[in-house]
Amino acid sequence: MFDGLSERLGKTVRNLRGVGRLTEDNIKDTLREVRMALLEADVALSVIKDFIEHVRERAIGEEVIKSLTPGQLLVKIVNDELIHLMGDGNDGLNLAATPPAVILMAGLQGSGKTTTTAKLARYLIEQQKKKVLVVSADIYRPAAIEQLKTVAAEVGAEWFPSEVSQQPKAIAEAALQHARVQNCDVLIVDTAGRLHIDTDMMSEIQQLHQAIKPVETLFVVDSMTGQDAANTAKAFNDALPLTGVVLTKTDGDARGGAALSIRQITGKPIKFLGVGEKTTALEPFHPDRVASRILGMGDMVSLVEQAVQQVDVAEAEKLAKKLKKGKGFDLNDLRMQFQQMQKMGGLGSLMDKLPGMGNLPAGAADMVNDKQMARMEAIILSMTPLERRKPDLIKGSRKRRIAIGSGVQVQDVNRLLKQFTQMQKMMKKMGKGGLKNMMRGMAGRLPPGFGGF
């Protein structure tokens, strides 16, 4: 997400850092670049106009002119205004109600409501230790009821059965009564989507809202629709008292216009980002962290939180002990590292949060992606257990057999083995207590301004 915007703004930011004195001309030039970047990101024109004006007002003040590092301070102003544009702080779910707290999911067809319902249930179960019941009030798409039943079982949520012959209001009321009897903390109601906003749809969901009185009414919208996402959210909000927005499919959105437009147009906060297809791929929305990503400074806080939640500590400790004892890092260990990265949302999600990714040469990021990682894992799986433990055994005929078994070329096998050798050397240094030196070296490569301005 924000690839195009981050690349363009990142370049502007890097040019500003060396500026010793700000003038009206270079402020004007910078804001022109920022405006073009926002237009290309499909941010609503009214939002861009207000944003640029706010930055200009602050930039031409005495505070900047007298600053020892005016260029850096202008970067800070852009950062602060981006945060303000997206909502200043994280707006979490307000579940302060007599249980069960009801969450109503609304949105257009294809926006990902059912999947998001499961993701949200998993988040509440794992992060907030809630007992969650889910129900589908989508009587127009029978597959939606079965889909919710399947994903509910996957995430450990309770599922309340419903039929297409029932009325949505009756389904929701029955589910609410069941949630009370079963002492559930949260009831999430998945509703029907439509291809467009229509009177019947709004009337139906208004009746549903009135009947169950949800504490949270979340609008689920596809981020790839850009500023249209904000306009659709506004239309819904005019008919239904929304409490927040969930942006889905952000992993496929390179522009980010929806995230930058929604708060300004609707007045409603973005509460979560859907960052992938898996049920773990849901992140609370933090404007300050997203602004940091946009400006190419990464999001190490989210990365660390993700690691704490997703990384298998037992496996990590096992590897650490193995390295400490001087036992070599082998291909089984490398495969385990791939699996850990997948748990954390894949390489795309990780790289999005690492500082300095915008400084990579053109096309470099495309060379390291989840498909490439899956291909490398397939190569490892085509090896025998002995070959994985002792990669030095892998020569000509073995390489050809492994390539055929994994559907790749011998060059791909060679590339993996070369990368493995490099990683093995790095792990050897870590085993000898070289981790501090390595981290110190990495810190020296972070982009200027990371961790502050």
Buried (B, 14 or more C-beta within 10 A) or exposed (E): BBBBBBBBBBBBBBBBBEBEEBEEEBBEEBBEBBBEBBEBBBBBEEBBEBBBEBBBEBBBEEEBEEBEBBBBBBBBBBBBBBBBBBBEEBBEBEBEBEBBBBBBBBBBBEBBBBBBBBBBBBBBBEEEEBBBBBBBBBBEBEEBBEBBBEBBEEBEBBBBEBEEEBEBBBBBBBBBEBBBEEEBBBBBBBBBBBEEEEEEBBEBBEBBBEBBEBBBBBBBBBBBBBBBBBBBBBBBBEBBEBBBBBBBBBBBBBBBBBBBBBBBBBEBBBBBBBBBEBBBBBBBBBBBBBBBBBBBBBBBEBBEBBBEEBBEEEBBEEBEEBBEEEEBBBBEBBBBBBEBBBBBBBBBBBBBBBBBBBBBEEEEBEEEBBEBBEBBBBBBEBBEEEBBBEBEEBEEEBBEBBBEBBEBEEEBBEBBBEEBEEBBEBBBEBBEEBBEEEEEEEEEEBBEBBEEB
